[in-house]
Amino acid sequence: MPTILVTGSSRGIGQATCEALQARGVRVIGQATAARDADTIAADFADPPAPQLVWEEALDRAGGRIDALINNAGIFVANSIDSSDIAWLDAWEDTLRINLTAAAQLSRFAVRHWLDSGREGRLVHIASRAGHRGDSPAHWHYAASKGGMLAMHKTIARAYASQGILSFAIAPGFTDTSMADDYLASRGGAGLLADIPLGRVAEPEEIARIATFCALDAPASMTGAVIDANGASYVR
C-alpha cells in the first residue's frame, strides 16, 4: 500500500483527492490548517517551520516511507495595488510562502528522502491556469506563485528523472471550491463563465482524478508534463 502526503486536504480539490486515493487503497496523510480527522496533520504554512514539521510528522506516521507528495495547499486572496505599501507586501509574502515556498520545502524533503533511500517517488503540483495566462489586476501575487510552481516542477522533472523521481503538474482553471466562490461573484459569475467554452467551471472531483492518475498511473515518460484542466478557456 503506497503512502501519499496531500497538503490542503480539508476541502475542495485536496479533500476530493484524498477520497479518490483512498478509494484506490492508498494510505493518505493529509495536512490542513485545522485537522479534521486522525489522518490529518494540523499546520499553517504561513509559519516558516511548518512544512518541515509536517514532513517529519508524516514520515514518522508512515513508518519512514512516503511514496508521493501532492502539493495542493494554497490561498487566493485579492490584493489591490491601491492597498497600503505594507498591506500589499504582506499579501505578497503570505501568498508566496503558502503557495510556493511551502511546496518547495516539501518537494526538497521528498526528493532528498527518495535519493537517500534509493527509492522512486512522485510529486504532483496543483498549479493554475494563472501560471500561464496571468490573473486579475488584484491577483498578481497569485499568478506569480503558480508560475513559480510550474517552473519549479519542470526543474525537478529534468533534474531527477534518471533517478526515478517523477514530477507532474496540473493547471486548473476555475474550480468549484470555496476558495474561488468570492472571485466568481466579483467577476460577474455568468459573465466569467462565458469565457469558458465548456460552459462551467471544473468540479474538484475532476481535478482529483487527474491528480490520482499522476500519483499512481501516469507513465514515466510524462514526467515534466503540465496538464491543463480549464474547459478550453486557455489552450496552449
Short mmCIF file of the C-alpha atoms (twelve columns), coordinates in Angstrom:
data_MODEL
# 
_entry.id   MODEL 
# 
loop_
_atom_site.group_PDB 
_atom_site.id 
_atom_site.type_symbol 
_atom_site.label_atom_id 
_atom_site.label_alt_id 
_atom_site.label_comp_id 
_atom_site.label_asym_id 
_atom_site.label_seq_id 
_atom_site.Cartn_x 
_atom_site.Cartn_y 
_atom_site.Cartn_z 
_atom_site.pdbx_PDB_model_num 
ATOM 1   C CA . MET A 1   0.000   0.000  0.000   1 
ATOM 2   C CA . PRO A 2   1.608   3.295  -1.037  1 
ATOM 3   C CA . THR A 3   1.576   6.254  1.325   1 
ATOM 4   C CA . ILE A 4   0.899   9.708  -0.105  1 
ATOM 5   C CA . LEU A 5   1.076   13.092 1.623   1 
ATOM 6   C CA . VAL A 6   -1.574  15.562 0.422   1 
ATOM 7   C CA . THR A 7   -1.448  19.197 1.532   1 
ATOM 8   C CA . GLY A 8   -4.543  21.363 1.767   1 
ATOM 9   C CA . SER A 9   -6.583  18.224 2.343   1 
ATOM 10  C CA . SER A 10  -9.563  19.556 4.270   1 
ATOM 11  C CA . ARG A 11  -11.721 20.822 1.393   1 
ATOM 12  C CA . GLY A 12  -12.114 21.260 -2.333  1 
ATOM 13  C CA . ILE A 13  -9.517  19.643 -4.570  1 
ATOM 14  C CA . GLY A 14  -7.488  18.364 -1.622  1 
ATOM 15  C CA . GLN A 15  -10.395 16.593 0.030   1 
ATOM 16  C CA . ALA A 16  -11.573 15.112 -3.279  1 
ATOM 17  C CA . THR A 17  -8.034  13.900 -3.994  1 
ATOM 18  C CA . CYS A 18  -7.749  12.202 -0.622  1 
ATOM 19  C CA . GLU A 19  -11.037 10.401 -1.222  1 
ATOM 20  C CA . ALA A 20  -10.008 9.325  -4.725  1 
ATOM 21  C CA . LEU A 21  -6.689  7.979  -3.474  1 
ATOM 22  C CA . GLN A 22  -8.281  6.139  -0.564  1 
ATOM 23  C CA . ALA A 23  -10.687 4.503  -2.994  1 
ATOM 24  C CA . ARG A 24  -7.608  3.078  -4.717  1 
ATOM 25  C CA . GLY A 25  -6.293  1.592  -1.478  1 
ATOM 26  C CA . VAL A 26  -3.726  4.324  -0.788  1 
ATOM 27  C CA . ARG A 27  -2.824  5.349  2.721   1 
ATOM 28  C CA . VAL A 28  -3.276  9.131  2.751   1 
ATOM 29  C CA . ILE A 29  -1.739  11.527 5.243   1 
ATOM 30  C CA . GLY A 30  -3.251  14.989 4.950   1 
ATOM 31  C CA . GLN A 31  -2.268  18.476 6.009   1 
ATOM 32  C CA . ALA A 32  -4.657  21.284 6.828   1 
ATOM 33  C CA . THR A 33  -4.683  24.401 8.953   1 
ATOM 34  C CA . ALA A 34  -7.048  22.561 11.296  1 
ATOM 35  C CA . ALA A 35  -7.068  18.773 11.475  1 
ATOM 36  C CA . ARG A 36  -10.438 17.236 10.572  1 
ATOM 37  C CA . ASP A 37  -9.530  13.637 11.445  1 
ATOM 38  C CA . ALA A 38  -6.755  11.460 12.842  1 
ATOM 39  C CA . ASP A 39  -5.099  11.195 9.423   1 
ATOM 40  C CA . THR A 40  -4.612  14.959 9.082   1 
ATOM 41  C CA . ILE A 41  -1.678  16.943 10.434  1 
ATOM 42  C CA . ALA A 42  -2.640  20.417 11.604  1 
ATOM 43  C CA . ALA A 43  -0.190  23.057 10.363  1 
ATOM 44  C CA . ASP A 44  -0.319  26.572 8.958   1 
ATOM 45  C CA . PHE A 45  2.112   27.064 6.079   1 
ATOM 46  C CA . ALA A 46  2.223   30.790 6.798   1 
ATOM 47  C CA . ASP A 47  4.589   29.707 9.582   1 
ATOM 48  C CA . PRO A 48  8.042   29.071 8.015   1 
ATOM 49  C CA . PRO A 49  8.915   25.973 10.124  1 
ATOM 50  C CA . ALA A 50  5.550   24.300 9.380   1 
ATOM 51  C CA . PRO A 51  6.473   22.419 6.167   1 
ATOM 52  C CA . GLN A 52  9.425   20.709 7.831   1 
ATOM 53  C CA . LEU A 53  7.326   19.775 10.848  1 
ATOM 54  C CA . VAL A 54  4.630   18.366 8.559   1 
ATOM 55  C CA . TRP A 55  7.151   16.320 6.596   1 
ATOM 56  C CA . GLU A 56  8.782   14.886 9.703   1 
ATOM 57  C CA . GLU A 57  5.436   14.039 11.295  1 
ATOM 58  C CA . ALA A 58  4.153   12.452 8.090   1 
ATOM 59  C CA . LEU A 59  7.306   10.398 7.699   1 
ATOM 60  C CA . ASP A 60  7.011   9.213  11.288  1 
ATOM 61  C CA . ARG A 61  3.369   8.224  10.809  1 
ATOM 62  C CA . ALA A 62  4.248   6.440  7.571   1 
ATOM 63  C CA . GLY A 63  6.931   4.341  9.199   1 
ATOM 64  C CA . GLY A 64  9.742   6.080  7.355   1 
ATOM 65  C CA . ARG A 65  8.448   5.810  3.808   1 
ATOM 66  C CA . ILE A 66  6.399   8.265  1.713   1 
ATOM 67  C CA . ASP A 67  5.840   7.327  -1.918  1 
ATOM 68  C CA . ALA A 68  4.357   10.533 -3.318  1 
ATOM 69  C CA . LEU A 69  3.663   14.139 -2.389  1 
ATOM 70  C CA . ILE A 70  0.752   16.185 -3.714  1 
ATOM 71  C CA . ASN A 71  1.320   19.927 -3.257  1 
ATOM 72  C CA . ASN A 72  -2.214  21.300 -3.168  1 
ATOM 73  C CA . ALA A 73  -2.285  23.816 -0.294  1 
ATOM 74  C CA . GLY A 74  -2.851  27.379 -1.405  1 
ATOM 75  C CA . ILE A 75  -4.614  30.668 -0.793  1 
ATOM 76  C CA . PHE A 76  -6.344  33.037 -3.203  1 
ATOM 77  C CA . VAL A 77  -6.820  36.476 -1.655  1 
ATOM 78  C CA . ALA A 78  -7.306  39.736 -3.547  1 
ATOM 79  C CA . ASN A 79  -4.548  42.336 -3.180  1 
ATOM 80  C CA . SER A 80  -5.345  45.699 -4.771  1 
ATOM 81  C CA . ILE A 81  -2.486  47.865 -5.988  1 
ATOM 82  C CA . ASP A 82  -4.201  50.672 -4.039  1 
ATOM 83  C CA . SER A 83  -3.590  48.901 -0.732  1 
ATOM 84  C CA . SER A 84  -1.064  50.424 1.631   1 
ATOM 85  C CA . ASP A 85  2.535   49.528 0.874   1 
ATOM 86  C CA . ILE A 86  2.771   47.322 3.945   1 
ATOM 87  C CA . ALA A 87  -0.535  45.524 3.321   1 
ATOM 88  C CA . TRP A 88  0.348   44.930 -0.340  1 
ATOM 89  C CA . LEU A 89  3.750   43.492 0.550   1 
ATOM 90  C CA . ASP A 90  2.316   41.367 3.357   1 
ATOM 91  C CA . ALA A 91  -0.199  39.821 0.965   1 
ATOM 92  C CA . TRP A 92  2.588   39.022 -1.500  1 
ATOM 93  C CA . GLU A 93  4.737   37.393 1.152   1 
ATOM 94  C CA . ASP A 94  1.868   35.357 2.622   1 
ATOM 95  C CA . THR A 95  0.761   34.080 -0.790  1 
ATOM 96  C CA . LEU A 96  4.269   33.242 -1.980  1 
ATOM 97  C CA . ARG A 97  5.087   31.461 1.267   1 
ATOM 98  C CA . ILE A 98  1.952   29.325 1.351   1 
ATOM 99  C CA . ASN A 99  1.529   28.674 -2.388  1 
ATOM 100 C CA . LEU A 100 5.150   28.308 -3.464  1 
ATOM 101 C CA . THR A 101 7.766   28.276 -0.715  1 
ATOM 102 C CA . ALA A 102 5.992   25.637 1.377   1 
ATOM 103 C CA . ALA A 103 5.600   23.461 -1.729  1 
ATOM 104 C CA . ALA A 104 9.293   23.942 -2.481  1 
ATOM 105 C CA . GLN A 105 10.296  22.963 1.049   1 
ATOM 106 C CA . LEU A 106 8.187   19.824 0.982   1 
ATOM 107 C CA . SER A 107 9.415   18.912 -2.501  1 
ATOM 108 C CA . ARG A 108 13.001  19.273 -1.312  1 
ATOM 109 C CA . PHE A 109 12.386  16.991 1.670   1 
ATOM 110 C CA . ALA A 110 10.668  14.445 -0.582  1 
ATOM 111 C CA . VAL A 111 13.410  14.446 -3.212  1 
ATOM 112 C CA . ARG A 112 16.099  14.039 -0.572  1 
ATOM 113 C CA . HIS A 113 14.111  11.224 1.054   1 
ATOM 114 C CA . TRP A 114 13.928  9.304  -2.229  1 
ATOM 115 C CA . LEU A 115 17.547  9.961  -3.142  1 
ATOM 116 C CA . ASP A 116 18.779  8.851  0.265   1 
ATOM 117 C CA . SER A 117 16.657  5.706  0.264   1 
ATOM 118 C CA . GLY A 118 17.284  4.810  -3.367  1 
ATOM 119 C CA . ARG A 119 13.539  4.646  -3.959  1 
ATOM 120 C CA . GLU A 120 11.448  6.100  -6.729  1 
ATOM 121 C CA . GLY A 121 8.900   8.792  -5.917  1 
ATOM 122 C CA . ARG A 122 6.328   11.104 -7.437  1 
ATOM 123 C CA . LEU A 123 5.469   14.769 -6.993  1 
ATOM 124 C CA . VAL A 124 2.155   16.249 -8.119  1 
ATOM 125 C CA . HIS A 125 1.775   20.027 -8.030  1 
ATOM 126 C CA . ILE A 126 -1.662  21.669 -8.187  1 
ATOM 127 C CA . ALA A 127 -0.804  24.881 -10.012 1 
ATOM 128 C CA . SER A 128 -3.225  27.051 -12.007 1 
ATOM 129 C CA . ARG A 129 -4.126  28.386 -15.403 1 
ATOM 130 C CA . ALA A 130 -2.982  31.705 -13.915 1 
ATOM 131 C CA . GLY A 131 0.601   30.436 -14.028 1 
ATOM 132 C CA . HIS A 132 0.355   30.605 -17.831 1 
ATOM 133 C CA . ARG A 133 -2.013  33.451 -18.663 1 
ATOM 134 C CA . GLY A 134 -1.924  35.603 -15.531 1 
ATOM 135 C CA . ASP A 135 -4.897  36.614 -13.422 1 
ATOM 136 C CA . SER A 136 -6.928  39.658 -12.427 1 
ATOM 137 C CA . PRO A 137 -5.356  43.046 -11.513 1 
ATOM 138 C CA . ALA A 138 -5.796  42.147 -7.837  1 
ATOM 139 C CA . HIS A 139 -4.044  38.789 -8.140  1 
ATOM 140 C CA . TRP A 140 -0.525  39.473 -9.420  1 
ATOM 141 C CA . HIS A 141 0.837   37.573 -6.435  1 
ATOM 142 C CA . TYR A 142 -1.336  34.508 -7.005  1 
ATOM 143 C CA . ALA A 143 -0.350  34.246 -10.673 1 
ATOM 144 C CA . ALA A 144 3.322   34.687 -9.765  1 
ATOM 145 C CA . SER A 145 3.146   31.945 -7.137  1 
ATOM 146 C CA . LYS A 146 1.637   29.471 -9.593  1 
ATOM 147 C CA . GLY A 147 4.047   30.444 -12.359 1 
ATOM 148 C CA . GLY A 148 6.861   29.786 -9.912  1 
ATOM 149 C CA . MET A 149 5.382   26.406 -9.037  1 
ATOM 150 C CA . LEU A 150 5.360   25.412 -12.711 1 
ATOM 151 C CA . ALA A 151 8.989   26.464 -13.151 1 
ATOM 152 C CA . MET A 152 9.976   24.549 -10.032 1 
ATOM 153 C CA . HIS A 153 8.135   21.449 -11.236 1 
ATOM 154 C CA . LYS A 154 9.866   21.461 -14.617 1 
ATOM 155 C CA . THR A 155 13.259  21.896 -12.961 1 
ATOM 156 C CA . ILE A 156 12.669  18.947 -10.628 1 
ATOM 157 C CA . ALA A 157 11.479  16.772 -13.513 1 
ATOM 158 C CA . ARG A 158 14.586  17.489 -15.570 1 
ATOM 159 C CA . ALA A 159 16.963  17.092 -12.654 1 
ATOM 160 C CA . TYR A 160 15.843  13.761 -11.202 1 
ATOM 161 C CA . ALA A 161 14.072  11.716 -13.883 1 
ATOM 162 C CA . SER A 162 17.100  9.466  -14.315 1 
ATOM 163 C CA . GLN A 163 16.830  8.534  -10.632 1 
ATOM 164 C CA . GLY A 164 13.187  7.558  -10.820 1 
ATOM 165 C CA . ILE A 165 11.838  10.745 -9.265  1 
ATOM 166 C CA . LEU A 166 8.957   11.998 -11.380 1 
ATOM 167 C CA . SER A 167 7.154   15.328 -11.297 1 
ATOM 168 C CA . PHE A 168 3.757   16.258 -12.711 1 
ATOM 169 C CA . ALA A 169 1.754   19.479 -12.595 1 
ATOM 170 C CA . ILE A 170 -1.919  20.234 -13.075 1 
ATOM 171 C CA . ALA A 171 -3.120  23.678 -14.127 1 
ATOM 172 C CA . PRO A 172 -6.842  24.002 -13.394 1 
ATOM 173 C CA . GLY A 173 -8.924  26.957 -14.418 1 
ATOM 174 C CA . PHE A 174 -11.745 27.920 -12.100 1 
ATOM 175 C CA . THR A 175 -12.840 25.049 -9.910  1 
ATOM 176 C CA . ASP A 176 -15.987 24.808 -7.833  1 
ATOM 177 C CA . THR A 177 -14.338 25.270 -4.455  1 
ATOM 178 C CA . SER A 178 -14.929 27.703 -1.618  1 
ATOM 179 C CA . MET A 179 -11.644 29.435 -2.498  1 
ATOM 180 C CA . ALA A 180 -12.998 30.503 -5.892  1 
ATOM 181 C CA . ASP A 181 -16.537 31.495 -4.842  1 
ATOM 182 C CA . ASP A 182 -15.777 35.118 -3.975  1 
ATOM 183 C CA . TYR A 183 -13.765 35.605 -7.146  1 
ATOM 184 C CA . LEU A 184 -16.509 34.189 -9.347  1 
ATOM 185 C CA . ALA A 185 -19.023 36.536 -7.746  1 
ATOM 186 C CA . SER A 186 -16.739 39.555 -8.033  1 
ATOM 187 C CA . ARG A 187 -16.142 38.900 -11.733 1 
ATOM 188 C CA . GLY A 188 -19.806 38.660 -12.613 1 
ATOM 189 C CA . GLY A 189 -20.384 34.925 -12.398 1 
ATOM 190 C CA . ALA A 190 -22.243 34.317 -15.650 1 
ATOM 191 C CA . GLY A 191 -20.008 36.750 -17.499 1 
ATOM 192 C CA . LEU A 192 -16.955 34.868 -16.375 1 
ATOM 193 C CA . LEU A 193 -18.472 31.561 -17.445 1 
ATOM 194 C CA . ALA A 194 -18.926 32.982 -20.938 1 
ATOM 195 C CA . ASP A 195 -15.127 32.835 -21.255 1 
ATOM 196 C CA . ILE A 196 -15.158 29.064 -20.670 1 
ATOM 197 C CA . PRO A 197 -16.180 27.168 -23.817 1 
ATOM 198 C CA . LEU A 198 -17.211 24.181 -21.720 1 
ATOM 199 C CA . GLY A 199 -19.804 26.427 -20.080 1 
ATOM 200 C CA . ARG A 200 -18.945 25.560 -16.498 1 
ATOM 201 C CA . VAL A 201 -16.067 25.501 -14.046 1 
ATOM 202 C CA . ALA A 202 -14.342 22.241 -13.137 1 
ATOM 203 C CA . GLU A 203 -15.524 20.055 -10.291 1 
ATOM 204 C CA . PRO A 204 -12.995 19.186 -7.562  1 
ATOM 205 C CA . GLU A 205 -13.500 15.516 -8.358  1 
ATOM 206 C CA . GLU A 206 -12.312 16.096 -11.932 1 
ATOM 207 C CA . ILE A 207 -9.024  17.590 -10.756 1 
ATOM 208 C CA . ALA A 208 -8.739  14.827 -8.163  1 
ATOM 209 C CA . ARG A 209 -8.995  12.183 -10.892 1 
ATOM 210 C CA . ILE A 210 -6.088  13.800 -12.717 1 
ATOM 211 C CA . ALA A 211 -4.023  14.080 -9.528  1 
ATOM 212 C CA . THR A 212 -4.677  10.422 -8.721  1 
ATOM 213 C CA . PHE A 213 -3.637  9.405  -12.223 1 
ATOM 214 C CA . CYS A 214 -0.401  11.369 -11.904 1 
ATOM 215 C CA . ALA A 215 0.381   9.977  -8.456  1 
ATOM 216 C CA . LEU A 216 -0.318  6.343  -9.327  1 
ATOM 217 C CA . ASP A 217 -0.676  5.606  -13.024 1 
ATOM 218 C CA . ALA A 218 0.968   8.157  -15.298 1 
ATOM 219 C CA . PRO A 219 3.776   6.628  -17.380 1 
ATOM 220 C CA . ALA A 220 7.270   7.768  -16.531 1 
ATOM 221 C CA . SER A 221 7.634   9.435  -19.914 1 
ATOM 222 C CA . MET A 222 5.055   12.005 -18.796 1 
ATOM 223 C CA . THR A 223 7.376   13.467 -16.173 1 
ATOM 224 C CA . GLY A 224 7.642   17.219 -16.622 1 
ATOM 225 C CA . ALA A 225 4.171   17.487 -18.126 1 
ATOM 226 C CA . VAL A 226 1.675   20.191 -17.217 1 
ATOM 227 C CA . ILE A 227 -1.914  19.010 -17.618 1 
ATOM 228 C CA . ASP A 228 -4.417  21.781 -18.341 1 
ATOM 229 C CA . ALA A 229 -7.950  21.422 -16.940 1 
ATOM 230 C CA . ASN A 230 -9.715  24.673 -17.719 1 
ATOM 231 C CA . GLY A 231 -12.640 23.903 -20.005 1 
ATOM 232 C CA . ALA A 232 -10.679 25.253 -23.009 1 
ATOM 233 C CA . SER A 233 -10.636 28.752 -21.527 1 
ATOM 234 C CA . TYR A 234 -6.881  28.785 -22.149 1 
ATOM 235 C CA . VAL A 235 -5.274  26.485 -24.678 1 
ATOM 236 C CA . ARG A 236 -1.561  26.270 -25.404 1 
# 
